[in-house]
Amino acid sequence: MSTPRKQVILGAYLGGVNHHTAWWHPDAGSQIDFGAFEHTARTAERGKFDFFFLAEGLILRERAGKIFDQDIIGRPDTFTVLASLAAVTEHLGLAGTINTTFNEPYELARQFASLDHLSGGRAAWNVVTSFDAFTGQNFRRGGYLDPADRYERAEETLNAVRALWDSWHAEDLAADKASGQFLARPDAGEFSFRGSQFDIAGRFTVPRSPQGRPVVLQAGVSPRGRAFAAANADAIFSPYGSLPEAANFYRDIKSRAVEAGRGADDIKILPSASFVLGDTEAEAIEKYHVLRDEQVTGQTALILLEQIWNRDLSGYDPEGPVPAIDPDPDGPPIIQGRAFVHQDRFATAERLRQVAEAKKLTLREVVADQFERGPLVGTPAQVAEQIDTFVQSDGSDGFILGSHLVPWGLDEFVDRVVPLLQDRGALRTHYTGTTLRDNLGLPNVRFDTKFSADV
Ligand SMILES: Cc1cc2nc3c(=O)[nH]c(=O)nc-3n(C[C@H](O)[C@H](O)[C@H](O)COP(=O)(O)O)c2cc1C
């Protein structure tokens, strides 16, 4: 019997203004009006995507103490947006990035359980820890946790949230009109959780939600982040767009999940990607180069490099070579508020120098080339092939797609690439599950389990 084709998981991502978007394009709309979110989500649902995804940034980004105004400006609150989208979609998962460093378990559990109820079982939480103390300035306690302690807090937060979700059994809400009995058990919602970060006990206000536990995603690449995801998450973001690196990450995460006592299929691996389509390959490549050159200006290229070098590079010529000096990881941070995804600054700097040399690229060109989110470029048939091959070769279990043109960019993908993926048998033609968990092929949560609360 032949093995069934792996199904491609698709998420739709709507980012703010940054070097991946083309906000200045004559056809670009608002990044913040509800209509933009609504259109993208409805289009994703039309294309049978698994979920709509929102990232989160809790502070405006700065360069050397000044706002960098072309970088993720104006992000509305995640829960407000996702709750509104629940009303205008029927099947699409609704995934929000929410930080564990600045939020309390009770609030988090209540918000995600509420979203799960409102959407009929479509809520997902992308657990992030935040990457810098600078973000903490906007919060009551300030930037108060070292990176190492943030995962401890994340782990406890997630465990506490699960204890809260599990504090109601499936049948606790009897609401029996005949007998007048409302609660089936007097202890419904009772919880206690004790750890190094929290000491909480009380009654949780939200009964079991349709998914039992909303889906958990994770975005983080450090060894601690990987271990956390492998033990806890239903899906992890992959920062790798090239197949060999992506396949290494894939194998690493899946084997860590098995070591943690889970099934390899219980965690899905999802890189983010952008796409550019053309009627011919040459047209797509041409469009891609024009767009990239417009998105990555000289100033943007220097700022993206400063994030790695942590030095003022404003004196460098964007059309000259990559700086020969080394990064300065220990200096005061020059770029603030941007997630740092390069684990080894020296190795990254060296790689950029080598790529620039090998491909004969200027500083700006090498940044444009290397800072892309796994670009899928070609005719619709070529892009469908690229996606399917990547997934069938275990580079990932799917993709989170963002378009440079908000909010209409995804239409082209759904109209032209989705049918080809469906023809290949790699993407559903209709939704079969009722919850996000079902659609992602994740194991169901047993509703009678109480999470073991005390750690
Ligand atoms: C692909 C990717 C996407 C991320 N998206 C966000 C985000 O939207 N909001 C956020 O606060 N952090 C985001 N982060 C950063 C994580 O918050 C932060 O890097 C992580 O939790 C720290 O863990 P690490 O050291 O394991 O990377 C992202 C990280 C990666 C790798």
The ligand as an ORCA input file, in Angstrom:
! r2SCAN-3c Opt
* xyz 0 1
  C      10.610     32.775     13.289
  C      10.513     33.597     14.557
  C       9.428     34.464     14.724
  C       9.315     35.239     15.884
  N       8.247     36.062     16.041
  C       8.127     36.797     17.176
  C       7.035     37.680     17.391
  O       6.172     37.850     16.550
  N       6.975     38.360     18.541
  C       7.905     38.229     19.503
  O       7.792     38.854     20.545
  N       8.965     37.417     19.302
  C       9.082     36.706     18.188
  N      10.152     35.873     18.023
  C      11.235     35.869     18.985
  C      10.964     35.110     20.202
  O      10.141     35.837     21.053
  C      12.271     35.004     20.932
  O      13.318     34.998     20.030
  C      12.307     33.732     21.601
  O      11.211     33.461     22.400
  C      13.564     33.723     22.428
  O      13.950     32.470     22.308
  P      15.211     31.936     21.542
  O      16.346     32.517     22.304
  O      15.018     30.457     21.733
  O      15.155     32.376     20.117
  C      10.298     35.126     16.877
  C      11.377     34.244     16.707
  C      11.487     33.475     15.581
  C      12.657     32.542     15.439
*
